[in-house]
Amino acid sequence: MVVVPVLALVVVVVVVAAAAVVVVVVVVLLLLLLLASCQAGASASTAITVLTTEDAKEKAQKIVEASKALEAAEVTVEEVKSYYWWAGKVNFDPEWRVAITTTAPFSKVEEVVSKAHSYDLPMIIYDLPERPAESPYWKGLLALGGEEAIKIAEKLVEKRIVACAQASETSLAVKTVARCKPLVEAQAGQAVQWSSISGNEGYLKWLEEECIGVE
């Protein structure tokens, strides 16, 4: 009789097959975990640059200090001349623009900056990484500085086609809404480098209210 050896062989085959299935399942699970980890790492490593402004250098430094709590944060500060519409006329204030580049999500950056900021309604914005063509909110950059930048800034604000314009030594940055972009280009008389933006809800609402496009 050879029943026992045959049964033993069958048991061995079944055990080996089961072990192989277990190995395959484990390998698949490990690959899935590795893929999820890579995707999470890629998402987390996507850096954004968040911009805000303060009306004094020491206040800007307070935001710089607060930003140290953000992941992989790199912060720069630049003095600018800010122009905006208030009380029926163009107003001017010196400001310090803080740029925070970090891998932290915008919601966390907004929370940190808001707590450290002195304004009731600060500008806290960032460029959208995928730049959708139909974005409602835009930041424009013009390659001009000095008196020419100031002249254009005042003109754009007076026309109510930008909510604010910030002039530095080498460039003019403006914030506006989609419907006013063609008017900005026409009044500026030069090419504008556009970036679609998002930011804190209060500031985006203010953009809508201020950019009314007076001809």
VEXRO-479702 format. One record per residue (C-alpha): residue in one letter; x, y, z. Coordinates in steps of 0.25 Angstrom, whole numbers, plus 5000, padded with zeros to 4 digits. Example, Ala and Ser with C-alpha at 12.3 -4.5 7.8 and 13.67 -1.06 7.14 Angstrom:
<atoms>
A504949825031
S505549965029
</atoms>
This chain:
<atoms>
M500050005000
V500550144996
V499450225002
V500250285013
P501350345004
V500350394994
L499550465005
A500850525011
L501250574997
V499850634996
V500050705009
V501450755005
V500950814992
V499750884999
V500650945010
V501650994999
A500551054991
A499951115003
A501251175007
A501451224993
V500151294993
V500451355007
V501751405001
V501051474989
V500051534998
V501151595007
V501951644995
V500751714989
L500351775002
L501851825004
L501751884990
L500451954992
L501052015005
L502252064998
L501452124987
A500552194997
S501752245005
C502452294992
Q501152374988
A500952435002
G502452475002
A502352534988
S501052614992
A501652655005
S502952704999
T502252804989
A502652934994
I501853064993
T502253204995
V501253285003
L501353445003
T500853545014
T501253685017
E501353765030
D501453915033
A502753905041
K504053835040
E503953775055
K502553725052
A503053655039
Q504153595048
K503053535057
I502453465046
V503853415042
E504053355056
A502653295056
S502953225042
K504053145049
A502953055053
L502653015039
E503252895032
A504552925024
A504253075024
E505153175017
V504753325019
T505153455013
V504753595016
E504753715006
E504353855007
V503253904997
K502354024994
S500953984995
Y499854054988
Y498354034990
W496954104989
W496454165002
A495454275006
G495254314991
K496754324987
V498054254985
N498754234998
F500254195000
D500954115011
P502354055013
E502153915016
W503053785018
R502753675009
V502953535016
A503153415006
I503053275013
T503453155005
T503053025012
T502552885010
A501452905020
P499952915015
F499453055013
S498353035024
K499553025034
V500353135029
E499053225029
E498853185044
V500253215048
V500353355040
S498953395045
K499353375059
A500653455058
H500053565049
S499653705054
Y498653735043
D497153705045
L497053655030
P498453625025
M498853575011
I499253435012
I499353374998
Y500053274990
D500253234975
L499453114971
P500453004967
E499552954955
R499153094950
P497753074945
A497453164934
E496053194939
S496553244953
P495753364959
Y496953424966
W498253464960
K499553524963
G500253604952
L501753634952
L502353754943
A503753764941
L503953914945
G504453994957
G504654124962
E503854244958
E503254174947
A502754064956
I502154164965
K501454234954
I500854104948
A500454064962
E499654184965
K498954184951
L498554034953
V497954064967
E497254194963
K496554114951
R496154014962
I496653904953
V497553854964
A497353844979
C498753874983
A500053894976
Q501453874982
A502653934976
S504053884979
E505353934973
T505253834962
S503753804960
L502353834962
A501353724968
V499853744966
K498653664971
T497453664964
V496253574958
A496053504945
R495153614939
C496153724941
K497353654935
P497153714921
L497053854927
V498353834935
E499053794922
A498553914914
Q498854014925
A500153964928
G500653964913
Q501553844915
A501453694917
V501053644931
Q501453514936
W500253454942
S500053344953
S498753294958
I498653304973
S497853264985
G497853305000
N497153345012
E495653365010
G495553505015
Y496653555006
L496053484994
K494653554997
W495353684998
L495953664984
E494553644978
E494053774985
E495253864981
C495453824967
I494253884960
G494953934947
V494654084946
E494854134932
</atoms>
